[in-house]
Amino acid sequence: MDTEEIIRQSQAACEALSEADDGLKREVLTHAGNRWSLGIVHTLGVEGRLRHAEIARRMSGVTQRMLTRSLRQLERDGLVLRRDHNEVPPRVDYELSELGRGLLARMIPLWMWVADNADGFRAARDRYDQDDAADGNADKR
């Protein structure tokens, strides 16, 4: 598919959304596209059903608060399923829903594109940083 066709399809998809759908799309992209949510989707996609603590162990750097918040939002958006076993001590686990598996499947091409172009990103950043430093703008931004 060439660039013009991609742009045409993107515009057609945007025009097909109602105002309510547009707001929903933006919210879901904001929630589902953040660092921690993508990590959760990936972790559950690879590992399957996990408890909160198991997800946390697999995601370096995530705080308990951020993990809980991200899981709740993913559950609200229908991307993650939460199962409370109603036991004492409490046992709750999470897994991807059908929607969540669909997101994961569609994110793979983007992740592969980023990985394939990592050298280009590094080179562009190096050029930018060098130009910025040469212009004396490093402290102004």
Residue pairs with C-beta under 8 A, 6 or more apart in sequence:
1 9
14 22
17 25
27 77
28 77
31 37
31 70
31 73
31 74
31 77
32 38
32 41
32 74
32 77
32 79
32 103
34 70
36 59
36 62
36 66
36 67
36 70
37 70
37 73
37 74
37 79
38 107
39 59
39 62
40 55
40 59
40 67
40 70
40 71
40 74
40 80
40 94
41 74
41 79
41 80
41 96
41 100
41 103
41 104
41 107
42 104
42 107
43 50
43 55
43 58
43 59
44 50
44 55
44 80
44 94
44 95
44 96
44 100
45 96
45 100
45 101
45 104
47 54
47 58
48 95
49 83
49 93
49 94
49 95
50 58
50 93
50 94
50 95
51 91
51 92
51 93
51 94
52 64
52 67
52 68
52 71
52 92
52 94
55 67
55 71
55 94
56 62
56 64
56 67
59 67
62 70
71 80
71 82
71 94
74 80
74 100
75 81
75 82
75 94
77 99
78 97
78 99
78 100
79 96
79 97
79 99
79 100
79 103
80 94
80 95
80 96
80 97
80 100
81 94
81 95
81 96
81 97
81 100
82 92
82 93
82 94
83 92
83 93
83 94
83 95
84 90
84 91
84 92
85 91
85 92
85 93
96 104
114 121
129 138
132 138
132 141
